[in-house]
């Protein structure tokens, strides 16, 4: 199976130019519910069997995601999201896990906390260990979520699969590779990375620590698969990156 590790499926509302796609000065567009057929069609065109969906982070919409996944259980799986500084963050995680979401996404940059804050994140990672939820950390080049800071938390929670989204692109990719190399529970996700980043990670780590992600609709499944194909010529290694690794981590293998 081809399984994509990172995409967004926001039920877009509100005034954000970034979320609505309007030009500055334009009136907000009318509200339209998210059309899952756009996502499913893009997956079909690229031969993607199953894809993770999560909120973009400007809005946390766990209930929407749970409903989307429930409507398409064979094609989609969802990661919920919380702000760890919320008093009821742990209860939110329990609720979205009960509703069928199978992982947690953290976005320290947009939600205003440092990922090496043990007081804030140790309880979150501890609960994820209890519930068997992997944690994906949005880790574009940013001091709030640098790979070495992610390692500071991940090392104390070795049973929690911890995914560094975007491999820390742009400037933190070498750090992300180092962390994945020395921490068995840390994996690297490929969306927003350069072809050379994937090649470097594959040369250093092999195929077993890399997960293909697209971040649709910001990018395209076909483009991501082409990038992986160019970076990793060996078909067996590509099969791991394009789904085998994630199927194993999620417990989906027979």
C-alpha positions, 0 to 999 in steps of 0.5 A: 500500500502507498500510505502518505504520512501528512496532509491537511483537511481543514474545514476552512472558516474565518477571516484568514487570507492563508486559509481562505485563499483570498487576496488582501482587500477582498471580501471573505469568500462564502463558507463552503464545506470541505469537499473530500472528493478533491483529496480522494481524487488527488490520491487516486491520480497518484496511486495513493491508497491511504493518507493521514489528515490533520488540521493546518493549525490556525484552527483545531478541528478534531471533531471535523477530522473524526467525522471525515475519517469515519466517512472514509475509513479505508482511505483516510486516517487522522491525527488530532491536535491540541495546544498543550498549554490548555488546561484540558489538553489531556482530556482533548487527546482522550476525546479525539482518540475515542472518536477514532483519531490515531495520532497527535500533531503538535505545532509549537510555532503557531501555538506559542510554546517550546517543544523542549518544555518538559513540564508542558509536554511530558504529560502529553507524551506520557498519555500518548504512550498510554494510548499508543498514539504517535506524535508528529511535530511540525518542524520547519526551520524554527527555534521553537521546534528544532530537531535537537529540542524534539530529541530532548522530549523524545529521549524520555518517551522511547515508546512514543513514535515521534515524527519530525515533519518536514525533516526540519527543513530548510536549515535543520535537516542535518540535525533531524538526520542526526536525531533520527540516527541516534533515537530509535523512536524518531522518524523523518517525514518528507513534505516540504523537503528538497530532493537532496534532503531525502537523498541525504537522509536515505544515504545516512539512515537507510529507508527504515526511518523515512516516511513519505508525506505530501502536505496536500493541498499545499503540494501534490501527491504525484510530485512527492512520489516523483521526488521519492522515486528520484531520491531513492532508486531502489524499489524495496526501499521506496516501498518502505518509505511510501507506506511500509514503514508507516504501516508497521508503526501504526500496527497495520501489517498482518 
